[in-house]
Amino acid sequence: MKVFMIGGTGLLGCAAAQVFIDRGHSVKSVALPPLPVGAPIPKEMELSFGNYLEMTDEEIKEAMTGCDCFVFAAGVDERVEFPAPVYEAYKKYNIEPVRRLLTIAKECGVKSSVILGSYFSYFAKEYPEMGLCDKHPYIRSRIEQEKTALSFADDGMDVAVLELPYIFGTQPGRRPVWVILIEQLSNMGPVTMYPKGGTAMLTVRQVAESIVGAAERNKGGNAYPIGYYNLTWDEFLTVVHSAMGEPDRKIIHIKKWMFKLYGVKMMNDYKKRKIESGIDAVYLADIMCMNTFIDPKWSISLGVQNDDIKAAIYDSVKLSVDAFKGNQQLLGMKSE
C-alpha cells in the first residue's frame, strides 16, 4: 500500500509512518520544516517540505496520485490559542482541510483514508444531555470535522476517524504538549489540587498502530473511540509527581464548584488577552470531574497492542519539566 500523509514528521505521524514501513507499506509526506533535532524520521519515507494549506489543488493531486491511502495527521487541538472567533481557526486547520483533501483523494482514486480526531466527539455523542457542542467550540468543530470526513465514505473509499484521547510518548527535539500541565502544577505550590475523575489514555506507539490498523482494516465510514488504558486522575498524577521528582506530593481533591470558580478566572484571563478558548474553562469541570473512560475493544479491533503507559507518562512529563525549566530547546506545536 502506498500512503500519502499530511504531518509525517509530527509526533503521531512520524510514529505511524514507521509502523507503515515496518509492515511493508511505502509512505510519502508533506510536512512543515524544520525537523526536530534528533527525531527518528524514517529514512524510507519520501518527504517534501511545505505548507499544504498554501499548495494548489494540482500540487497536492500530483503528490497524492498513485497512492492507495491518505492519512491526515495534522491540524490543531484545543491547546493552541486563537483570537475570537476561535471556530474560524478550527475551520481553517481542521475542517476545511479534511473536506479539500478528501475531495482530492477521491479524484485520485485513493481507496482508504484515516483522519485523526478527538475523543471529545465520542463523549459529545455518548452524552448528548451534557450539551458539549453548545458549550465548547472545539468539540463542536471536531464533530463537524468527523461528519465532513465520513460524508466521503462510499463504495470507492473507506474513511476512518480516530477519536483520540490523552496520548503519551516523546519525540526527540519536540516540545511535549504536557508542558502546560507542569506549568499548572508548578503554580499550585507544594500540593496538587485536582478533581476526582479520570480519563482514557494510550501511548504514541499505540496511536501509530491504530492509524495503520484503520488503514488496513476499516471498511466503510466509521468513527473509532480509541483508548486502551483508563486511569483515574490520582493514578495518573502519582506517575506525574514521580517524574517531576516529587513522589510524595499530596493530592487535594477539589469539588466541581471550585473547579468552575477557577474556570471563571481562566475565562477572564482569556478575555484580557483577547483570546477565545476552544474549551469553556467553566464547563470543563463537568468533563474533568467524570470518568471519561473508553472500552479498549475498538482499539484492539484495529490491532493495537499492549504497551507501558506509565513509562510513557513518565517520559513525557520528564521532558516537559526540562522544557518548562528551559533545560532543552525544543520545537513547539505547529498549525499544519
KEMILUM-431569 format. One record per atom (N, C-alpha, C): x, y negated, z. Coordinates in steps of 0.001 Angstrom, whole numbers, plus 524288, in hexadecimal, padded with zeros to 5 digits. Example, Ala and Ser with C-alpha at 12.3 -4.5 7.8 and 13.67 -1.06 7.14 Angstrom:
<nodes>
833868163A81E78
8300C8119481E78
8339080CE481E78
83232808CA81BA8
835668042481BE4
832647FFE281EBE
</nodes>
This chain:
<nodes>
8034F804A880000
800008000080000
803757FB2280000
8021B7F75F7FCAB
804D87F25C7FC92
801A07EE6B7FFA4
804277EBFA8036D
801707E87A8070A
803457E2E480632
7FF8D7DF43805D0
800CD7D9B5805BC
7FEED7D75A80AD6
8026E7D4AA80D8C
801337D2A8812C2
802607CCD781326
7FEC37CA058157E
7FFCC7C4A081709
801747C4C281CB9
806277C2E081DDF
8080F7C2D482346
80B7E7C76C824A6
80E727C961820F2
811967CE0F821DD
816507CD5E82555
817A47C87F826BD
81C117C7AA82A47
81A507C65D82FD2
815357C5FC830A9
813337C4DD835E1
813B07C9908397E
812687C8C983E52
812DA7CCEA84244
80FE67D1D2840A0
80B077D12C83EFC
807BF7D5AC83D9E
808A67D77A8380A
8091B7D3D383468
809F57D53B82EF8
80F057D81E82E1F
8131A7D667830BE
818367D8E983045
818027DE898323A
815767DF47836B5
815077E48E838E0
811D27E81083550
80D967E5EA83319
80A577E8FE82F8C
80D517EA5882A8F
8105F7E69E82892
8136C7E7A3823D7
817197EC38824A8
8197C7EC8282942
81D1B7F0C482A55
81A467F60682A80
8159F7F61C82CD6
812A37FAFD82D09
810ED7FC9A82790
80F267F8D582477
80DC57FA0A81F07
812647FC9B81C38
816F17FA3B81CB5
81BA37FC2181A0B
81D388018081C16
81CE18022C8213E
81E3B8073A8238B
81AB680B9A8217C
815F480A4081FF3
8124280E2581DF6
8127980EAE81803
8165280C32815A3
8171280CDD8100F
81470808E480C95
8120E804E780ED7
80F9B800CA80BC8
813977FC7F80A9B
8125F7F926806E0
815A97F49C805C7
812BD7EFAE80760
815A87EBAA808F1
8134D7E6DB80AED
815E07E21B8086C
812A17DE73806C4
814937D95980520
811887D53F80825
814187D0E080963
811967CD0A80CBE
813397C78280B5E
80FA57C3E080C6C
810C67BE5080C49
8108D7BC65811E4
814927B99181390
814C07B7BE818F4
817887B27D81938
816527AF8F81D49
818DA7AA8381E12
81E5D7AB3E82034
822237A84C81E39
8274C7A847820A2
827287A4C48257A
82B157A504828EE
82F9A7A886828A5
82E6D7ADB582B48
831F77B16782A9B
831817B65C82D5A
833767B5C0832F2
830F07B857836B7
833087B85683C05
8386A7BAE883C1A
83C097B89583EE4
841507BAB783F2A
841397C00D841D0
843347C3F183F12
843787C92E84144
83EA27CC6F84086
83A977CA4C83DF7
835BF7CD4283D33
836B07D1F0839A1
8346A7D66883B00
8353E7DB2D837E7
831C47DB588330F
832777D7A982F88
82F597D79982ABC
8310C7DC378275C
82D727DF94825C5
82EFF7E425822A4
831D37E28681DA2
836617E49581CDD
8396E7E32781831
836D07E51B8133B
833767E90E813B4
830CB7EB3280F1A
82C2C7E7CD80D60
82A877E426810BB
826077E0E480F63
8279E7DCC580B64
8247C7DC4980749
8255D7D83B80358
823237D31C8057F
8268A7CF7F806D2
824EA7CAD3809A6
825E87C5E980677
821F17C29480638
8229A7BD70803D6
820A47B95A807B6
823727B4FA807FA
822097B0E580BAC
81E937ACCD80911
81AB97AB1080C0F
817427A70680A1A
8125B7A6BC80D67
80F607A2B180C8C
80A6D7A1F580F3F
806097A38380B84
8037A7A7D580CAA
7FF707A9CD8091E
7FB017A5DC8087F
7FA4B7A27880C62
7F63579E8580C0B
7F76079A8C807C0
7FC5879A038066C
7FDEE7964E80262
7FECC798F67FD1D
7FE6679E117FCF2
7FF0B7A0EC7F809
7FA067A0B77F4D7
7FA8F7A0C87EFB1
7F5F27A0E77EC54
7F3B47A6707EC46
7EEDA7A6DA7EA8D
7EC757AC017EA14
7EFA37AF737E65C
7F19D7AD1C7E248
7F4A67B01D7DE7E
7F9B47B2317E0DC
7FC2C7AF117E42B
800FA7B0CF7E6BB
7FFE57B55E7EA6C
7FB977B4F87ED4C
7FA2F7B9377F0DF
7F89F7BE097EDC2
7F5C37BD377E997
7F40F7C1987E656
7F8C27C4797E40F
7FCAF7C1897E282
801637C3EC7E062
804107C7567E479
804267C5707E962
8069B7C86E7ED9A
803677CD357EF1B
7FE3D7CCD17EEA2
7FAC67D0FF7F074
7F9B87D5237EC3E
7FA7F7D3C67E757
7F9667D7667E314
7FC9C7DC737E3A0
7F9F47E0CB7E30A
7FC8C7E5D87E37E
7FC817E81C7E8EE
7FA767E5207ECB0
7FA4F7E7067F21D
7F5307E9E57F330
7F57A7EDA87F6B8
7F0E47F0C97F828
7EE357EECA7FD11
7F1327EC0680051
7EF2B7EA648056B
7F0DE7E4CF8068E
7ED5C7E1CD80908
7EE937DC7D80ABC
7EDE07DC22810A3
7F1AF7D9CB81352
7F16D7D90B818F9
7F2037D34181A34
7EE4D7D12281D20
7EE987CBB381EE6
7F03C7CBAB8249A
7F54C7CAC58257C
7F77B7CAB582ACA
7F9597C54082C0E
7F6037C16782AF7
7F7787BBF582BC8
7F2FD7B92982E89
7F2AD7B40782DE2
7EE997B10583071
7F0557AF09835C0
7ECA97ACEC838B0
7EDC97AAAA83DD0
7E9F17ACC8841D2
7EB887AC99846C2
7E7EC7AE2884AE4
7E6957A97784E40
7E3DB7AA7E85291
7E1C77A643855C9
7E5FE7A32B858A5
7EACC7A528858C3
7EEEF7A27685BA3
7F18379E1885880
7F08279DEB85369
7F287799AC85036
7EEC17950E850AA
7F0C77908085206
7ED7778BFF85311
7ECA2788AA84E2B
7E7C67869884DAB
7E6667834784947
7E2E777ED884B35
7E2F777A678488B
7DF397764A849CA
7D9CC777DF847F6
7D5DB7754284A00
7D078776608485C
7CFB0774B6842B0
7CC6A7778983FCB
7C9A977C5384157
7CD147812484089
7CDE07841E844A3
7D1677889384472
7CF8078CC6840B3
7CA5578D1083FED
7C8437912283C7D
7CA457907B836E9
7CB4878B9F8355E
7CD6078AB08301F
7D2CA78D1982F85
7D5E578D0C833BB
7DB1278F7C83393
7DA8D7955C83300
7D6D2797A7835CF
7D60579D4D8355C
7D41779EC282FEA
7D0E879B6C82D9D
7CF3979C5F82835
7D3F079C5082493
7D76D798878256B
7DBFA797EA82209
7DFB879C7F82260
7E0BD79E6182723
7E4CE7A250827EA
7E2CC7A7EF8284F
7DDDA7A89D829CF
7DBE67ADF182AD1
7D7837AFB582734
7D3FD7AC2C825EC
7CF527ADC48230F
7D0037AD3481D2C
7D11B7A87681B63
7D18C7A78B815C5
7D5F87AAA28133C
7DA837AB57815EC
7DE927AEA58138B
7DCC07B43C81297
7D99C7B6548163B
7D7A27BBA581590
7D4047BBE6810D4
7D0A17B7FC81051
7CD0F7B7D580BD6
7D0247B778806B2
7D3EF7B400806A2
7D7037B332801E0
7DA4D7B7F48008C
7DD027BA0880459
7E09E7BE558035E
7DDC77C361801FB
7D94D7C45580469
7D65C7C90A8030F
7D3D87C8897FDA8
7D27B7C3CD7FC31
7D0847C2F47F6E2
7D4BC7C45F7F2E8
7D9867C2957F3F0
7DDE57C3CF7F076
7DF187C9A57F09D
7DEC97CBF77F550
7DFE37D1937F5D6
7DC317D4C97F272
7D72F7D35E7F277
7D3667D63E7EF41
7D4A97D59E7E973
7D6417D0DE7E7FE
7D79E7CFF27E281
7DC637D3287E0DE
7DFD77D43F7E4AD
7E49E7D73A7E391
7E3D07DD1A7E405
7DF1B7DEB57E581
7DE0A7E44A7E5F6
7E0197E6C87EAE7
7E10C7E39B7EEFA
7E2D27E5AF7F3FD
7DE857E91D7F64B
7E0067EDAE7F848
7DC2B7F1837FA0D
7DAD47F12D7FFDB
7DE5F7EF0C802FB
7DD4B7EEA68089B
7DFAC7E9B280AC8
7DD1A7E77980EB3
7DEFD7E2BD8113D
7DE587E3398171E
7E20D7E0F7819F3
7E1F07E10181FA5
7E2AA7DB6D8218A
7DF037D992824B6
7DF157D43C826BE
7DFB27D47382CAA
7E3677D17782EB2
7E4217D1528345B
7E0887CD39836BE
7DD267CEFB83A45
7D9707CB8883CD9
7DA2F7CB93842B8
7D5F77CA9384595
7D63F7CA0F84B45
7D2217CD6384DFA
7D3A67CF668528E
7CFDC7D28B8557D
7CB817CF3D857C0
7CBFA7CA158578D
7C7A87C6BC85925
7C2E47C7BC855AE
7C3D97C927850D3
7BF7C7CA5284D49
7BC617CF0684F3D
7BF337D2EE85111
7BC9E7D79C85313
7B9127D64D857AB
7BB057D32785B4F
7B7E47D1E885FF0
7B3797CE2385EB5
7B4407CAC585AC8
7AFFB7C75285929
7AB6C7CA8085719
7ACAC7CEBD8545D
7A8947D22F85247
7A66C7D5D08567D
7A9D77D78B859FA
7A84A7DB3F85E09
7A4DE7D8B186232
7A5E07D3A68634E
7A2FF7D0E186766
7A0B77CBCB86535
79CE57CC2F861B4
79AB77C76A85F4D
7985B7C3B186349
796A57C5D2867C6
794447C28186BC4
7981F7BE9C86E20
79D467BF8086D61
7A1377BBED86F77
7A1CE7B70E86C16
79FD87B7308674C
7A0217B29F863EB
7A5B07B0D7862CA
7A93A7B49A86208
7AEC37B33B86164
7AFBF7AFEC85C85
7ACE77B0EF8585B
7ADB27ADDA85393
7ABDB7A84185442
7A7C77A7728574F
7A5C17A22F85839
7A97479F0285BA7
7AC1C7A19E85F33
7AF6A79EDE862FE
7B50979E2286133
7B6E47A18B85DBF
7BC707A18885C59
7BD277A14C8566B
7BF1779CED85453
7BFF679C7D84EAA
7C3867A0C784C85
7C76B7A24884F91
7CB077A64884DB5
7C83B7AB7E84CE2
7C5037AD0885090
7C2397B1FE85011
7BE657B1C384B85
7BBC87AD5584AFA
7B8347ACB88468C
7BB287AD3E84164
7BFDB7AB118412A
7C2F37AB5983C5A
7C4BE7B0E783B32
7C5FF7B3DE83F42
7C7A27B94483E67
7C31E7BCA683C6E
7BE697BB9983E59
7B9D57BE6383C63
7B9017BD07836A3
7B9A27B8128354E
7B8F57B66582FE2
7BD337B8C182C69
7C2007B90082E63
7C63A7BB7182B75
7C4FB7C12D82A61
7C2F97C3CD82E5F
7C1AC7C95A82DE5
7BD597CA35829E5
7B93E7C70582A33
7B4F27C77C8267C
7B6DC7C681820EE
7BA387C29A82063
7BC617C15C81B3D
7BF697C5F981913
7C2C47C83781C4B
7C5FA7CCA081A8D
7C2A27D14981907
7BEED7D2B481C52
7BBCD7D75E81B58
7B8287D6B7816B2
7B7007D1D981530
7B3987D0FE810AB
7B6367D2BD80B99
7BB547D39380BB1
7BE2A7D536806FE
7BE6F7DB2D8066E
7BCB47DDF780A68
7BCEF7E3AC80A26
7B8D17E5C18065B
7BA8C7E910802D2
7B6FA7EB9D7FF27
7B9897F09D7FD33
7B7647F2DF7F91C
7B9837F7C57F71A
7BF137F7247F505
7C08A7F2457F3CC
7C5BD7F1657F1A1
7C9DC7F0087F59D
7C83F7EE307FA45
7CC187ECA97FE32
7CA167EDA9803B1
7CD347F070806C7
7CC127F14180C50
7CE6A7ECBD80F6A
7CB897EAF381358
7CD5D7E6928168E
7CCE57E7FB81C4D
7D1297E74B81F2D
7D12E7E82E824D0
7D2C27E32B82796
7CFD87E1BE82B95
7D1537DD6B82F04
7D2CD7DFC283445
7D77E7DE9483618
7D9597E09583B1D
7D8837DC6C83F4F
7D51B7DDA08430D
7D3E17D9FC8474D
7D7DB7DADE84BA6
7DC037D7B484B9B
7E08B7D8AD84EF2
7E02B7D5EC8543F
7E1CB7D8A385873
7E1A67D67E85DBA
7E6F07D42785F3E
7E83E7D45786448
7ED537D2A186630
7F1827D643863F0
7F59F7D3F7861E3
7F9C57D6FF85F58
7FF067D5B7861D9
802097D9D6862F6
807167D90A86586
80B767DBBD86288
80FD27D91686258
814667DAEE85F95
8176A7D62685DC5
81C357D6D585C4D
81F757D26685AD6
821DC7D32285573
823387CECA85331
826557CEB984E65
82B077CB3984F7A
82FD17CD4584F0C
834687CA0A85011
834327C4EB84D08
835277C0A584FC7
835407BB9184D3F
830117B8C784CFB
82BC77BB6084E8D
8269F7B8E884E3E
824757B7DE853B4
822567B3468546F
820237B19F8596E
81B0E7B49785A7F
81AA47B74885EDF
815D27BA2986010
811467B66986123
80C947B82886003
808007B4F28611D
806FC7B494866FA
809977B7EA86A00
8087B7B81F86F98
80B7D7B414872CD
80E6D7B0A287029
8110F7AC67872FC
80D077A909875D3
808757A87087373
804597A54B875E3
802A47A79787B1C
802A07ACCB87B8A
801467AF508807F
8055F7AE108849F
80A517AE3B8831F
80E817AD06886D1
80E127A759888A3
80CB47A3DF88521
80BF179E6588695
8079179DE288A96
8034A7A09F889AA
7FED17A05988D33
800357A28089296
802CE7A700892AF
804377A95E897B1
808277A60189A9D
80BC07A3A9897C8
80FAA7A05289A48
80D2479B8A89CC3
809017998F89A57
806457950189C74
802FD7964F8A13D
8022F79B5F8A242
7FF0479CF98A6C4
8022079D118ABD4
8074379CB58AB6B
80A6C79D028B021
80BDC7A29E8B16E
80C3A7A3F38B67E
80E2C7A9238B804
80A387AD938B7B2
805467AC598B688
801487B06F8B625
7FEA17B01A8B0D0
7FC267B4648AF54
7F9327B48E8AA6B
7F3697B47E8ABAD
7F0A87B09E8A9A7
7EAFC7B0398AA54
7E8627B2068A555
7E5977B65A8A5B0
7E3577B8CF8A111
7DE307BB588A289
7DA8E7BBBD89ED8
7D5957BE478A00E
7D6157C4358A001
7D2047C6BB8A1CE
7D19D7CC598A104
7CFA87CD4289B7B
7D1367D1988994A
7CFC07D2D0893F0
7D4307D5C48915F
7D42E7D5F588C39
7D84E7D8B088977
7D75E7D87F883A7
7DAE37DADC880B6
7DA767DA8E87B12
7DCE87DF3787854
7DB787DFE98736F
7DDE57E3E18701C
7E3227E1E186E32
7E6D27E57A86D76
7EC0E7E40F86BC4
7EE417E8488683B
7F2507E6E286555
7F55A7EAB786272
7FA957E85786104
7FE287EB9485F33
803657E9CF85DF4
803B67E84085830
807D37E570856E0
808B57E3E08517B
808FF7E8A784DEE
80BAA7ECBB84FC8
80C177F17384C9C
806BD7F3C484B8B
8034B7F3A084F6C
7FE117F5C384EB8
7FAD47F27784AED
7FB957ED4B84B00
7F8FA7E9FC84725
7FAB77EB8D841A3
7FFD97EC4D84108
801F47EDE483BF4
7FF857F30A83A35
7FEFE7F6B883DC6
7FCA07FBC183C70
7F6E97FB1F83AE4
7F42F7F78283D77
7EEAA7F6B483C22
7EE207F430836C5
7F1B27F0A383570
7F1927EE2783049
7F2657F23E82BFB
7F6767F55D82C9E
7F7AC7F951828B3
7F3657FD7C82897
7F1787FEF482D27
7ED42802CC82D62
7E862800EC82A95
7E7137FBDD82B46
7E27E7F9B4828A8
7E3487F9AC822BF
7E80B7F8538210E
7E9397F84181B74
7E8B97FDB78191B
7EA34801A781C0A
7EA2D8070681A0D
7E4EB809C181AB2
7E1F88086281ED3
7DD6B80B8C8203F
7D820808E481F9D
7D7F6803BE81FE1
7D2DD8012781FDF
7D001801DA81AAC
7CAF3802C881B1B
7C7918032C81693
7C2ED7FF818174C
7C1F37FC3B81370
7BDAA7F882813CB
7BF527F39A816AB
7BB7D7F0DB818E6
7BC9A7EC2681BDF
7BB9C7ED0A8219D
7BFB67ECA4824CE
7BF327EDCD82A61
7C2707EA2382DBC
7C0497E8AF83241
7C32D7E5CC83638
7C4837E9A183A90
7C97B7E9ED83BE8
7CB4E7ED9D83FDE
7CCEE7EAB4844D4
7CA507EBBE8494D
7CC2A7E99784E41
7D11B7EC9184FCE
7D58A7E9DE84FC0
7DA847EC7B850A8
7DC647EB938563D
7DD1B7EFCC85912
7DF307EF9785E59
7E0EE7F51085FD7
7E4AD7F56E8634C
7E68D7FA99864E5
7E6F77FB0086ACC
7E87D7F6AC86D4A
7E8FA7F69F872FF
7E5427F28D87532
7E2BE7F3DD8798B
7DF597F03F87C4E
7E1927EF53881BD
7E3937EAA68829E
7E60E7E95D8879F
7E3007E50D88A57
7E27D7E58A88F76
7E0527E13C8927B
7E45D7DCE1892A9
7E29A7D825893E2
7E6627D3D58944B
7EA6F7D4FC89887
7E8D87D78889CC5
7EC947D8D08A0ED
7F0D67DC8389EED
7EF4D7E06F89BE8
7F31E7E41A899BF
7F6CC7E152895FA
7F4997DDF5892C8
7F7A87DAF688F0E
7FB747D74D891D5
7F9827D464895A6
7FCB37D08289854
8010C7D2F889B93
800387D7B489D60
8045D7DA6C8A03D
8092B7DB1989CC4
808507DC7E897D1
80CAC7DD098941C
80EF27D7AB892D5
80B897D3D68921F
80D487CE85890E2
810CD7CC6689536
80F107CD0089A06
8121D7CB0489E6C
817767CDA189EB8
817967D2AD89DAF
81C907D58489DC0
820437D35B8999C
81E327D261894EF
8216A7D050890AC
8233A7CABD891CC
820347C7E9894E5
821A67C29989663
825C57C28789AB0
826E87C72489CD8
82A8A7C7648A138
827F97C62B8A666
822B67C68D8A693
81FC47C5768AB61
81C127CA008AC8D
81E397CEA38AD8E
81AE07D3408AE3F
8173B7D2EC8B2ED
818787CFAD8B6C2
815327CF498BB71
811707CAAD8BB37
811137C82C8B6C3
80D9F7C3A98B62E
807F87C5488B748
8054D7C2418BA6D
800007C3848BC1B
7FBFF7C1BE8B810
7F7DE7C4E48B789
7F3847C3858B417
7EED97C1F88B773
7ECC37BD5D8B677
7E8177BB928B922
7E3A27BB868B52D
7DF7C7BE788B643
7DB0E7BEB08B2A6
7D7A87B9D78B33D
7D6AF7B73E8AED9
7D3577B2A68AEF6
7CDFD7B4038ACC2
7CA077B1458AEA9
7C4AB7B21E8ACE2
7C3DA7AF928A784
7BFB87B13D8A4F9
7BE9C7AF2089FC8
7BDCB7A93D89FF5
7BB2B7A73D8A3FB
7BA2D7A1A98A43D
7BF3F79E908A4C0
7C31F7A0E48A75A
7C82D79E458A7DC
7CAFB79E248A293
7CA897A26A89FB0
7CCE67A2A189A82
7CA5D79E82896FB
7C52D79DFE89763
7C27379A2389432
7C40279493895B3
7C4EF793B489AAF
7C6A478E8D89C74
7CBED78D3189A14
7CF6679112899E3
7D4707904489764
7D3B678F6289189
7CFCE791F788F4C
7CEA279141889C9
7CD0478BB288883
7CA287894988C0A
7C89C783CE88B4D
7CD797805F88AFA
7D1417816B88E63
7D62E77E7E88E59
7D90177F338891D
7D924784078873C
7DBBD7851D88243
7D9097825187DC2
7D3DB7826887DB9
7D0F577FE28797C
7D1CF779FF87988
7D23A777B887E25
7D35B7722187E8C
7D8D3770EF87C79
7DC717748387D87
7E1C6773D187B94
7E1D97741487597
7DEF6777C887360
7DE997782186DAA
7DC74772FE86B6C
7D874770F786DF7
7D5F976C3386C13
7D9CC767A186C1E
7DCE07673487045
7E0C1762FF8709E
7E4D07637386C50
7E62C7684B86AED
7EA1F76927866E8
7E7BF7696C86170
7E28C7686686125
7DFB57686F85C38
7E01276DBB85989
7DFAC771CA85CB3
7DFC17773185AD6
7DA6D779A185BD5
7D88477CA685817
7D3D077FC085907
7D5667856B8599C
7D41B787B285E03
7D59278D1985EFE
7D1FC790D485C0E
7D458794EC859D0
7D142798E98572E
7CE3779C4A85AFE
7D02879C8485FCB
7CD8579F5C86400
7CC0779B7286837
7C70C79AF286950
7C54E7975E86D66
7C75179962872A8
7CAB47966087528
7CD5779826879EC
7C9927991787E6C
7C51C7968787E61
7C1437975788292
7BEB179CB1881F1
7BCCE79DC087D45
7BA1E7A2B787C4B
7BDE47A74D87B9D
7C2EC7A61A87B47
7C6D07AA4B87B28
7C6757AD9588020
7C4B77AB2C8845B
7C4257ADFB88951
7C0A47B2BB888CC
7BC8E7B2528859D
7B8F77B6B7884EF
7BBBF7BB6E8828D
7BF9A7BA6587F30
7C2907BE9487CAB
7C6BF7C0B388050
7C98D7BD2A882D5
7CDEF7BEBC88629
7CC307C1AD88B05
7C75E7C0DA88CAE
7C5747C35A89173
7C2AB7C88989063
7C3087CA8688BA4
7C0AE7CF9188A61
7C4F17D33E8886F
7C39C7D822887F2
7C7447DBF3885CB
7C6597DC5A87FEF
7C97C7D99987CE3
7C9007D9DC87733
7CC147DE9987546
7CA0C7E3298768F
7CC967E81987544
7CA7B7EA4287014
7CDC17ED5386D76
7CC5D7EFBA8687B
7CDC47F584868A4
7CA247F8BF86707
7CB217FE60866A6
7CF5D7FF448628D
7D3658024C863C8
7D79F8032385FFD
7D6238068E85B58
7D1588086B85B2C
7CFE080C2385713
7D08F809EA85199
7CF83804D2850E3
7D0108028084BAC
7D5D08023F84A10
7D927800E684DC9
7DEC3800C584CA6
7E0C18063D84B65
7DF16809FC84E6F
7E0C580F6784D9A
7DEFC8115584842
7DA4980FA38468E
7D8508114684173
7DBBC80F4383CFF
7DEB380B1983E0B
7E23A808EF83A17
7E7CF80AFE83AAB
7E88C80E8B83E64
7EDAC810F583F09
7F14680E42842D8
7EF3A80AD284623
7F2798082B84A01
7F42C80C0E84E2F
7F93880BEC84F70
7FB8180F8C85334
7FC9980CD585871
7FD3D80FFC85C6F
7FE8180DFA8619C
803B380B0E86189
8043080715864E0
808FB804088654B
809968024386AF2
80DD27FF8586C21
80EDC7FDBF87177
80D197F81687200
808397F7458738D
806157F1FE873D8
808C57EECB8781A
80A187F13A87C7A
80C8D7EE3C880B0
811FA7EC4C87F1F
814D67EF7B87C3D
819F27EDC687A55
819497E94A87675
815337E9948732A
8143F7E57286F59
812C37E05787208
80F887E0AE8761F
80E277DC008791E
813077D9B487BA6
816207DD1B87E0B
81ADF7DB63880BA
81E877D88787CFB
81F737DAD687879
822FF7D874874AB
820E07D33B872AD
81BD07D2FC871C5
8196A7CE2886FDD
819ED7C9CA873DC
818E77CB18878BE
819307C72C87CE6
81ED27C58387DD8
8225F7C93C87DBF
827EA7C80587E98
829D57C41587A92
828887C4F98759B
82A1F7C15D87181
8273E7BC2A8720C
822607BC5D873CA
81F5A7B78D87497
821C67B438878DF
823A67B6AE87CFE
826467B3D388137
82B2C7B12587F24
82E327B3FA87C00
832E67B1AE879AD
831887ACFD87644
82D567AD8687339
82BAC7A93A86FD4
829D57A49887310
826F37A5AA87739
824EE7A18987A9F
8295C79E8487D3C
82D6A7A14E87EB5
831DF79EDB8814E
835CB79C8087D75
834E179D5487871
8386479B3687482
83D6679E42873E7
83D557A32D875A0
842117A65E87543
842FA7A87686FC6
83EE17A86D86C8A
83F677AA4A86729
83C8A7A6878637C
83ED27A5AD85EFB
83C4B7A29585AEE
839647A65485759
834387A60185772
830FF7A9C8854AF
82D517A719850E4
82C0E7A9DA84CB5
828907A7DA848BC
822F77A85784ABA
81FFD7A41B84A54
81AAA7A41E84C51
816B87A5E78484E
811A97A5A5849CE
80D767A73D84654
80CFC7A36F841CB
80B757A58883D4C
80AC37A257838A5
8053B7A2FF83699
8033979EDA83449
7FDFB79F198320B
7FE567A12382C7B
7FF137A64682C08
7FF847A891826CC
7FB467AC9C8260B
</nodes>
